[in-house]
Amino acid sequence: MPDPRLTGLGGGLFCAAVMFALGCLDQLLFGASLTAYGVLFLPVCVLTAAWVRGADLVIAPVVVPIAFTVGLLPVADGDGGIFSRLMGIVTALATEAGWLYGGTLVAGVIATVRKVRLMNRRPGRARMPV
């Protein structure tokens, strides 16, 4: 498995671009199934949290909800103009909040575990006797 290290901006762009592509793919293959979109969201959260570099770990749980919303653009219902599309996105965010919270939780847990491991690995952190 590759071990890329993305910056905070790179992690955000990666997550948003992949979610938009998966949203388009979901629209094409599954007819805009929000459940399929939510299932596809979880591995993207894992990859984003795993591939962001150590200095930017705090960005992972921040960018995944934004990317979820970006990916909803091709999936959300919207018959007419911009307000119809916006209402479809808001409705999709409300009805699929479980997937959104779950993916954010997964990214947050992975980022937290990575940060704790990174802090414990730092050299020169000898414990001082009390």
Chimera marker file (.cmm) of the C-alpha trace (Angstrom):
<marker_set name="trace">
<marker id="1" x="0.000" y="0.000" z="0.000" r="1" g="1" b="0" radius="0.5"/>
<marker id="2" x="1.416" y="3.408" z="-0.878" r="1" g="1" b="0" radius="0.5"/>
<marker id="3" x="2.427" y="5.690" z="1.945" r="1" g="1" b="0" radius="0.5"/>
<marker id="4" x="1.916" y="9.224" z="0.631" r="1" g="1" b="0" radius="0.5"/>
<marker id="5" x="2.064" y="12.166" z="2.970" r="1" g="1" b="0" radius="0.5"/>
<marker id="6" x="-0.344" y="14.895" z="1.972" r="1" g="1" b="0" radius="0.5"/>
<marker id="7" x="-0.224" y="18.427" z="3.293" r="1" g="1" b="0" radius="0.5"/>
<marker id="8" x="-3.376" y="19.846" z="4.849" r="1" g="1" b="0" radius="0.5"/>
<marker id="9" x="-4.379" y="21.505" z="1.586" r="1" g="1" b="0" radius="0.5"/>
<marker id="10" x="-3.453" y="18.408" z="-0.402" r="1" g="1" b="0" radius="0.5"/>
<marker id="11" x="-5.510" y="16.217" z="1.916" r="1" g="1" b="0" radius="0.5"/>
<marker id="12" x="-8.495" y="18.509" z="1.508" r="1" g="1" b="0" radius="0.5"/>
<marker id="13" x="-8.168" y="18.609" z="-2.262" r="1" g="1" b="0" radius="0.5"/>
<marker id="14" x="-7.690" y="14.838" z="-2.430" r="1" g="1" b="0" radius="0.5"/>
<marker id="15" x="-10.756" y="14.171" z="-0.309" r="1" g="1" b="0" radius="0.5"/>
<marker id="16" x="-12.959" y="16.683" z="-2.155" r="1" g="1" b="0" radius="0.5"/>
<marker id="17" x="-11.856" y="15.518" z="-5.607" r="1" g="1" b="0" radius="0.5"/>
<marker id="18" x="-12.355" y="11.841" z="-4.803" r="1" g="1" b="0" radius="0.5"/>
<marker id="19" x="-15.773" y="12.475" z="-3.257" r="1" g="1" b="0" radius="0.5"/>
<marker id="20" x="-16.871" y="14.520" z="-6.270" r="1" g="1" b="0" radius="0.5"/>
<marker id="21" x="-15.677" y="11.747" z="-8.596" r="1" g="1" b="0" radius="0.5"/>
<marker id="22" x="-17.461" y="9.122" z="-6.484" r="1" g="1" b="0" radius="0.5"/>
<marker id="23" x="-20.600" y="11.281" z="-6.501" r="1" g="1" b="0" radius="0.5"/>
<marker id="24" x="-20.495" y="11.392" z="-10.301" r="1" g="1" b="0" radius="0.5"/>
<marker id="25" x="-19.887" y="7.638" z="-10.413" r="1" g="1" b="0" radius="0.5"/>
<marker id="26" x="-22.770" y="7.049" z="-8.007" r="1" g="1" b="0" radius="0.5"/>
<marker id="27" x="-25.045" y="9.178" z="-10.184" r="1" g="1" b="0" radius="0.5"/>
<marker id="28" x="-23.993" y="7.225" z="-13.250" r="1" g="1" b="0" radius="0.5"/>
<marker id="29" x="-24.103" y="3.679" z="-11.860" r="1" g="1" b="0" radius="0.5"/>
<marker id="30" x="-26.644" y="3.743" z="-9.041" r="1" g="1" b="0" radius="0.5"/>
<marker id="31" x="-28.942" y="6.612" z="-10.005" r="1" g="1" b="0" radius="0.5"/>
<marker id="32" x="-27.863" y="8.888" z="-7.130" r="1" g="1" b="0" radius="0.5"/>
<marker id="33" x="-28.200" y="6.388" z="-4.291" r="1" g="1" b="0" radius="0.5"/>
<marker id="34" x="-27.367" y="8.251" z="-1.114" r="1" g="1" b="0" radius="0.5"/>
<marker id="35" x="-26.718" y="5.001" z="0.751" r="1" g="1" b="0" radius="0.5"/>
<marker id="36" x="-24.105" y="3.933" z="-1.796" r="1" g="1" b="0" radius="0.5"/>
<marker id="37" x="-22.597" y="7.402" z="-1.584" r="1" g="1" b="0" radius="0.5"/>
<marker id="38" x="-22.379" y="7.128" z="2.212" r="1" g="1" b="0" radius="0.5"/>
<marker id="39" x="-20.731" y="3.710" z="2.025" r="1" g="1" b="0" radius="0.5"/>
<marker id="40" x="-18.174" y="5.060" z="-0.452" r="1" g="1" b="0" radius="0.5"/>
<marker id="41" x="-17.506" y="7.996" z="1.863" r="1" g="1" b="0" radius="0.5"/>
<marker id="42" x="-16.090" y="5.867" z="4.679" r="1" g="1" b="0" radius="0.5"/>
<marker id="43" x="-12.978" y="4.536" z="2.861" r="1" g="1" b="0" radius="0.5"/>
<marker id="44" x="-12.199" y="8.049" z="1.644" r="1" g="1" b="0" radius="0.5"/>
<marker id="45" x="-12.257" y="9.224" z="5.271" r="1" g="1" b="0" radius="0.5"/>
<marker id="46" x="-9.882" y="6.446" z="6.263" r="1" g="1" b="0" radius="0.5"/>
<marker id="47" x="-7.473" y="7.200" z="3.414" r="1" g="1" b="0" radius="0.5"/>
<marker id="48" x="-7.515" y="10.929" z="4.076" r="1" g="1" b="0" radius="0.5"/>
<marker id="49" x="-6.750" y="10.481" z="7.772" r="1" g="1" b="0" radius="0.5"/>
<marker id="50" x="-4.079" y="7.880" z="7.029" r="1" g="1" b="0" radius="0.5"/>
<marker id="51" x="-2.322" y="9.798" z="4.276" r="1" g="1" b="0" radius="0.5"/>
<marker id="52" x="-2.159" y="13.307" z="5.730" r="1" g="1" b="0" radius="0.5"/>
<marker id="53" x="1.257" y="14.131" z="7.162" r="1" g="1" b="0" radius="0.5"/>
<marker id="54" x="1.846" y="14.275" z="10.889" r="1" g="1" b="0" radius="0.5"/>
<marker id="55" x="2.043" y="18.059" z="11.140" r="1" g="1" b="0" radius="0.5"/>
<marker id="56" x="-1.393" y="18.434" z="9.517" r="1" g="1" b="0" radius="0.5"/>
<marker id="57" x="-3.322" y="15.712" z="11.327" r="1" g="1" b="0" radius="0.5"/>
<marker id="58" x="-5.841" y="18.155" z="12.737" r="1" g="1" b="0" radius="0.5"/>
<marker id="59" x="-7.121" y="18.889" z="9.228" r="1" g="1" b="0" radius="0.5"/>
<marker id="60" x="-8.444" y="15.372" z="8.545" r="1" g="1" b="0" radius="0.5"/>
<marker id="61" x="-11.663" y="15.568" z="10.588" r="1" g="1" b="0" radius="0.5"/>
<marker id="62" x="-12.234" y="19.088" z="9.275" r="1" g="1" b="0" radius="0.5"/>
<marker id="63" x="-12.038" y="18.392" z="5.539" r="1" g="1" b="0" radius="0.5"/>
<marker id="64" x="-14.088" y="15.204" z="5.370" r="1" g="1" b="0" radius="0.5"/>
<marker id="65" x="-17.472" y="16.880" z="6.043" r="1" g="1" b="0" radius="0.5"/>
<marker id="66" x="-16.622" y="19.558" z="3.486" r="1" g="1" b="0" radius="0.5"/>
<marker id="67" x="-15.720" y="16.873" z="0.949" r="1" g="1" b="0" radius="0.5"/>
<marker id="68" x="-18.964" y="15.027" z="1.734" r="1" g="1" b="0" radius="0.5"/>
<marker id="69" x="-20.862" y="18.187" z="0.800" r="1" g="1" b="0" radius="0.5"/>
<marker id="70" x="-18.808" y="18.735" z="-2.364" r="1" g="1" b="0" radius="0.5"/>
<marker id="71" x="-19.514" y="15.166" z="-3.451" r="1" g="1" b="0" radius="0.5"/>
<marker id="72" x="-23.244" y="15.717" z="-2.997" r="1" g="1" b="0" radius="0.5"/>
<marker id="73" x="-23.324" y="18.210" z="-5.873" r="1" g="1" b="0" radius="0.5"/>
<marker id="74" x="-23.920" y="15.568" z="-8.574" r="1" g="1" b="0" radius="0.5"/>
<marker id="75" x="-25.941" y="13.273" z="-6.290" r="1" g="1" b="0" radius="0.5"/>
<marker id="76" x="-28.433" y="15.608" z="-4.625" r="1" g="1" b="0" radius="0.5"/>
<marker id="77" x="-31.914" y="16.062" z="-6.079" r="1" g="1" b="0" radius="0.5"/>
<marker id="78" x="-32.511" y="19.278" z="-7.918" r="1" g="1" b="0" radius="0.5"/>
<marker id="79" x="-34.989" y="19.610" z="-10.758" r="1" g="1" b="0" radius="0.5"/>
<marker id="80" x="-34.606" y="23.269" z="-11.558" r="1" g="1" b="0" radius="0.5"/>
<marker id="81" x="-32.311" y="26.146" z="-10.727" r="1" g="1" b="0" radius="0.5"/>
<marker id="82" x="-29.773" y="26.764" z="-8.061" r="1" g="1" b="0" radius="0.5"/>
<marker id="83" x="-32.238" y="26.961" z="-5.165" r="1" g="1" b="0" radius="0.5"/>
<marker id="84" x="-33.638" y="23.547" z="-5.994" r="1" g="1" b="0" radius="0.5"/>
<marker id="85" x="-30.115" y="22.080" z="-6.058" r="1" g="1" b="0" radius="0.5"/>
<marker id="86" x="-29.277" y="23.825" z="-2.781" r="1" g="1" b="0" radius="0.5"/>
<marker id="87" x="-32.413" y="22.426" z="-1.149" r="1" g="1" b="0" radius="0.5"/>
<marker id="88" x="-31.465" y="18.966" z="-2.396" r="1" g="1" b="0" radius="0.5"/>
<marker id="89" x="-28.011" y="19.277" z="-0.829" r="1" g="1" b="0" radius="0.5"/>
<marker id="90" x="-29.444" y="20.459" z="2.493" r="1" g="1" b="0" radius="0.5"/>
<marker id="91" x="-31.960" y="17.614" z="2.458" r="1" g="1" b="0" radius="0.5"/>
<marker id="92" x="-29.241" y="15.068" z="1.646" r="1" g="1" b="0" radius="0.5"/>
<marker id="93" x="-27.069" y="16.422" z="4.465" r="1" g="1" b="0" radius="0.5"/>
<marker id="94" x="-29.978" y="16.083" z="6.887" r="1" g="1" b="0" radius="0.5"/>
<marker id="95" x="-31.014" y="12.596" z="5.823" r="1" g="1" b="0" radius="0.5"/>
<marker id="96" x="-27.494" y="11.194" z="5.513" r="1" g="1" b="0" radius="0.5"/>
<marker id="97" x="-26.108" y="12.723" z="8.711" r="1" g="1" b="0" radius="0.5"/>
<marker id="98" x="-25.272" y="9.268" z="10.060" r="1" g="1" b="0" radius="0.5"/>
<marker id="99" x="-22.781" y="8.619" z="7.271" r="1" g="1" b="0" radius="0.5"/>
<marker id="100" x="-21.375" y="12.122" z="7.669" r="1" g="1" b="0" radius="0.5"/>
<marker id="101" x="-20.900" y="11.790" z="11.428" r="1" g="1" b="0" radius="0.5"/>
<marker id="102" x="-19.551" y="8.262" z="11.101" r="1" g="1" b="0" radius="0.5"/>
<marker id="103" x="-16.935" y="9.243" z="8.538" r="1" g="1" b="0" radius="0.5"/>
<marker id="104" x="-15.909" y="12.279" z="10.552" r="1" g="1" b="0" radius="0.5"/>
<marker id="105" x="-15.612" y="10.111" z="13.660" r="1" g="1" b="0" radius="0.5"/>
<marker id="106" x="-13.472" y="7.568" z="11.793" r="1" g="1" b="0" radius="0.5"/>
<marker id="107" x="-11.163" y="10.308" z="10.494" r="1" g="1" b="0" radius="0.5"/>
<marker id="108" x="-10.949" y="11.877" z="13.948" r="1" g="1" b="0" radius="0.5"/>
<marker id="109" x="-10.102" y="8.606" z="15.682" r="1" g="1" b="0" radius="0.5"/>
<marker id="110" x="-7.430" y="7.718" z="13.125" r="1" g="1" b="0" radius="0.5"/>
<marker id="111" x="-5.903" y="11.204" z="13.323" r="1" g="1" b="0" radius="0.5"/>
<marker id="112" x="-5.927" y="11.111" z="17.134" r="1" g="1" b="0" radius="0.5"/>
<marker id="113" x="-4.279" y="7.681" z="17.301" r="1" g="1" b="0" radius="0.5"/>
<marker id="114" x="-1.657" y="8.767" z="14.785" r="1" g="1" b="0" radius="0.5"/>
<marker id="115" x="-0.965" y="11.959" z="16.755" r="1" g="1" b="0" radius="0.5"/>
<marker id="116" x="-0.590" y="10.073" z="20.053" r="1" g="1" b="0" radius="0.5"/>
<marker id="117" x="1.781" y="7.590" z="18.435" r="1" g="1" b="0" radius="0.5"/>
<marker id="118" x="3.745" y="10.450" z="16.889" r="1" g="1" b="0" radius="0.5"/>
<marker id="119" x="4.034" y="12.225" z="20.244" r="1" g="1" b="0" radius="0.5"/>
<marker id="120" x="5.208" y="9.053" z="21.985" r="1" g="1" b="0" radius="0.5"/>
<marker id="121" x="7.890" y="8.442" z="19.350" r="1" g="1" b="0" radius="0.5"/>
<marker id="122" x="9.605" y="11.820" z="19.755" r="1" g="1" b="0" radius="0.5"/>
<marker id="123" x="13.212" y="11.482" z="20.874" r="1" g="1" b="0" radius="0.5"/>
<marker id="124" x="14.398" y="13.284" z="23.967" r="1" g="1" b="0" radius="0.5"/>
<marker id="125" x="11.180" y="12.950" z="25.900" r="1" g="1" b="0" radius="0.5"/>
<marker id="126" x="12.581" y="11.372" z="29.028" r="1" g="1" b="0" radius="0.5"/>
<marker id="127" x="10.318" y="11.208" z="32.010" r="1" g="1" b="0" radius="0.5"/>
<marker id="128" x="11.452" y="13.368" z="34.881" r="1" g="1" b="0" radius="0.5"/>
<marker id="129" x="11.354" y="11.768" z="38.345" r="1" g="1" b="0" radius="0.5"/>
<marker id="130" x="8.867" y="13.339" z="40.687" r="1" g="1" b="0" radius="0.5"/>
<link id1="1" id2="2" r="1" g="1" b="0" radius="0.2"/>
<link id1="2" id2="3" r="1" g="1" b="0" radius="0.2"/>
<link id1="3" id2="4" r="1" g="1" b="0" radius="0.2"/>
<link id1="4" id2="5" r="1" g="1" b="0" radius="0.2"/>
<link id1="5" id2="6" r="1" g="1" b="0" radius="0.2"/>
<link id1="6" id2="7" r="1" g="1" b="0" radius="0.2"/>
<link id1="7" id2="8" r="1" g="1" b="0" radius="0.2"/>
<link id1="8" id2="9" r="1" g="1" b="0" radius="0.2"/>
<link id1="9" id2="10" r="1" g="1" b="0" radius="0.2"/>
<link id1="10" id2="11" r="1" g="1" b="0" radius="0.2"/>
<link id1="11" id2="12" r="1" g="1" b="0" radius="0.2"/>
<link id1="12" id2="13" r="1" g="1" b="0" radius="0.2"/>
<link id1="13" id2="14" r="1" g="1" b="0" radius="0.2"/>
<link id1="14" id2="15" r="1" g="1" b="0" radius="0.2"/>
<link id1="15" id2="16" r="1" g="1" b="0" radius="0.2"/>
<link id1="16" id2="17" r="1" g="1" b="0" radius="0.2"/>
<link id1="17" id2="18" r="1" g="1" b="0" radius="0.2"/>
<link id1="18" id2="19" r="1" g="1" b="0" radius="0.2"/>
<link id1="19" id2="20" r="1" g="1" b="0" radius="0.2"/>
<link id1="20" id2="21" r="1" g="1" b="0" radius="0.2"/>
<link id1="21" id2="22" r="1" g="1" b="0" radius="0.2"/>
<link id1="22" id2="23" r="1" g="1" b="0" radius="0.2"/>
<link id1="23" id2="24" r="1" g="1" b="0" radius="0.2"/>
<link id1="24" id2="25" r="1" g="1" b="0" radius="0.2"/>
<link id1="25" id2="26" r="1" g="1" b="0" radius="0.2"/>
<link id1="26" id2="27" r="1" g="1" b="0" radius="0.2"/>
<link id1="27" id2="28" r="1" g="1" b="0" radius="0.2"/>
<link id1="28" id2="29" r="1" g="1" b="0" radius="0.2"/>
<link id1="29" id2="30" r="1" g="1" b="0" radius="0.2"/>
<link id1="30" id2="31" r="1" g="1" b="0" radius="0.2"/>
<link id1="31" id2="32" r="1" g="1" b="0" radius="0.2"/>
<link id1="32" id2="33" r="1" g="1" b="0" radius="0.2"/>
<link id1="33" id2="34" r="1" g="1" b="0" radius="0.2"/>
<link id1="34" id2="35" r="1" g="1" b="0" radius="0.2"/>
<link id1="35" id2="36" r="1" g="1" b="0" radius="0.2"/>
<link id1="36" id2="37" r="1" g="1" b="0" radius="0.2"/>
<link id1="37" id2="38" r="1" g="1" b="0" radius="0.2"/>
<link id1="38" id2="39" r="1" g="1" b="0" radius="0.2"/>
<link id1="39" id2="40" r="1" g="1" b="0" radius="0.2"/>
<link id1="40" id2="41" r="1" g="1" b="0" radius="0.2"/>
<link id1="41" id2="42" r="1" g="1" b="0" radius="0.2"/>
<link id1="42" id2="43" r="1" g="1" b="0" radius="0.2"/>
<link id1="43" id2="44" r="1" g="1" b="0" radius="0.2"/>
<link id1="44" id2="45" r="1" g="1" b="0" radius="0.2"/>
<link id1="45" id2="46" r="1" g="1" b="0" radius="0.2"/>
<link id1="46" id2="47" r="1" g="1" b="0" radius="0.2"/>
<link id1="47" id2="48" r="1" g="1" b="0" radius="0.2"/>
<link id1="48" id2="49" r="1" g="1" b="0" radius="0.2"/>
<link id1="49" id2="50" r="1" g="1" b="0" radius="0.2"/>
<link id1="50" id2="51" r="1" g="1" b="0" radius="0.2"/>
<link id1="51" id2="52" r="1" g="1" b="0" radius="0.2"/>
<link id1="52" id2="53" r="1" g="1" b="0" radius="0.2"/>
<link id1="53" id2="54" r="1" g="1" b="0" radius="0.2"/>
<link id1="54" id2="55" r="1" g="1" b="0" radius="0.2"/>
<link id1="55" id2="56" r="1" g="1" b="0" radius="0.2"/>
<link id1="56" id2="57" r="1" g="1" b="0" radius="0.2"/>
<link id1="57" id2="58" r="1" g="1" b="0" radius="0.2"/>
<link id1="58" id2="59" r="1" g="1" b="0" radius="0.2"/>
<link id1="59" id2="60" r="1" g="1" b="0" radius="0.2"/>
<link id1="60" id2="61" r="1" g="1" b="0" radius="0.2"/>
<link id1="61" id2="62" r="1" g="1" b="0" radius="0.2"/>
<link id1="62" id2="63" r="1" g="1" b="0" radius="0.2"/>
<link id1="63" id2="64" r="1" g="1" b="0" radius="0.2"/>
<link id1="64" id2="65" r="1" g="1" b="0" radius="0.2"/>
<link id1="65" id2="66" r="1" g="1" b="0" radius="0.2"/>
<link id1="66" id2="67" r="1" g="1" b="0" radius="0.2"/>
<link id1="67" id2="68" r="1" g="1" b="0" radius="0.2"/>
<link id1="68" id2="69" r="1" g="1" b="0" radius="0.2"/>
<link id1="69" id2="70" r="1" g="1" b="0" radius="0.2"/>
<link id1="70" id2="71" r="1" g="1" b="0" radius="0.2"/>
<link id1="71" id2="72" r="1" g="1" b="0" radius="0.2"/>
<link id1="72" id2="73" r="1" g="1" b="0" radius="0.2"/>
<link id1="73" id2="74" r="1" g="1" b="0" radius="0.2"/>
<link id1="74" id2="75" r="1" g="1" b="0" radius="0.2"/>
<link id1="75" id2="76" r="1" g="1" b="0" radius="0.2"/>
<link id1="76" id2="77" r="1" g="1" b="0" radius="0.2"/>
<link id1="77" id2="78" r="1" g="1" b="0" radius="0.2"/>
<link id1="78" id2="79" r="1" g="1" b="0" radius="0.2"/>
<link id1="79" id2="80" r="1" g="1" b="0" radius="0.2"/>
<link id1="80" id2="81" r="1" g="1" b="0" radius="0.2"/>
<link id1="81" id2="82" r="1" g="1" b="0" radius="0.2"/>
<link id1="82" id2="83" r="1" g="1" b="0" radius="0.2"/>
<link id1="83" id2="84" r="1" g="1" b="0" radius="0.2"/>
<link id1="84" id2="85" r="1" g="1" b="0" radius="0.2"/>
<link id1="85" id2="86" r="1" g="1" b="0" radius="0.2"/>
<link id1="86" id2="87" r="1" g="1" b="0" radius="0.2"/>
<link id1="87" id2="88" r="1" g="1" b="0" radius="0.2"/>
<link id1="88" id2="89" r="1" g="1" b="0" radius="0.2"/>
<link id1="89" id2="90" r="1" g="1" b="0" radius="0.2"/>
<link id1="90" id2="91" r="1" g="1" b="0" radius="0.2"/>
<link id1="91" id2="92" r="1" g="1" b="0" radius="0.2"/>
<link id1="92" id2="93" r="1" g="1" b="0" radius="0.2"/>
<link id1="93" id2="94" r="1" g="1" b="0" radius="0.2"/>
<link id1="94" id2="95" r="1" g="1" b="0" radius="0.2"/>
<link id1="95" id2="96" r="1" g="1" b="0" radius="0.2"/>
<link id1="96" id2="97" r="1" g="1" b="0" radius="0.2"/>
<link id1="97" id2="98" r="1" g="1" b="0" radius="0.2"/>
<link id1="98" id2="99" r="1" g="1" b="0" radius="0.2"/>
<link id1="99" id2="100" r="1" g="1" b="0" radius="0.2"/>
<link id1="100" id2="101" r="1" g="1" b="0" radius="0.2"/>
<link id1="101" id2="102" r="1" g="1" b="0" radius="0.2"/>
<link id1="102" id2="103" r="1" g="1" b="0" radius="0.2"/>
<link id1="103" id2="104" r="1" g="1" b="0" radius="0.2"/>
<link id1="104" id2="105" r="1" g="1" b="0" radius="0.2"/>
<link id1="105" id2="106" r="1" g="1" b="0" radius="0.2"/>
<link id1="106" id2="107" r="1" g="1" b="0" radius="0.2"/>
<link id1="107" id2="108" r="1" g="1" b="0" radius="0.2"/>
<link id1="108" id2="109" r="1" g="1" b="0" radius="0.2"/>
<link id1="109" id2="110" r="1" g="1" b="0" radius="0.2"/>
<link id1="110" id2="111" r="1" g="1" b="0" radius="0.2"/>
<link id1="111" id2="112" r="1" g="1" b="0" radius="0.2"/>
<link id1="112" id2="113" r="1" g="1" b="0" radius="0.2"/>
<link id1="113" id2="114" r="1" g="1" b="0" radius="0.2"/>
<link id1="114" id2="115" r="1" g="1" b="0" radius="0.2"/>
<link id1="115" id2="116" r="1" g="1" b="0" radius="0.2"/>
<link id1="116" id2="117" r="1" g="1" b="0" radius="0.2"/>
<link id1="117" id2="118" r="1" g="1" b="0" radius="0.2"/>
<link id1="118" id2="119" r="1" g="1" b="0" radius="0.2"/>
<link id1="119" id2="120" r="1" g="1" b="0" radius="0.2"/>
<link id1="120" id2="121" r="1" g="1" b="0" radius="0.2"/>
<link id1="121" id2="122" r="1" g="1" b="0" radius="0.2"/>
<link id1="122" id2="123" r="1" g="1" b="0" radius="0.2"/>
<link id1="123" id2="124" r="1" g="1" b="0" radius="0.2"/>
<link id1="124" id2="125" r="1" g="1" b="0" radius="0.2"/>
<link id1="125" id2="126" r="1" g="1" b="0" radius="0.2"/>
<link id1="126" id2="127" r="1" g="1" b="0" radius="0.2"/>
<link id1="127" id2="128" r="1" g="1" b="0" radius="0.2"/>
<link id1="128" id2="129" r="1" g="1" b="0" radius="0.2"/>
<link id1="129" id2="130" r="1" g="1" b="0" radius="0.2"/>
</marker_set>
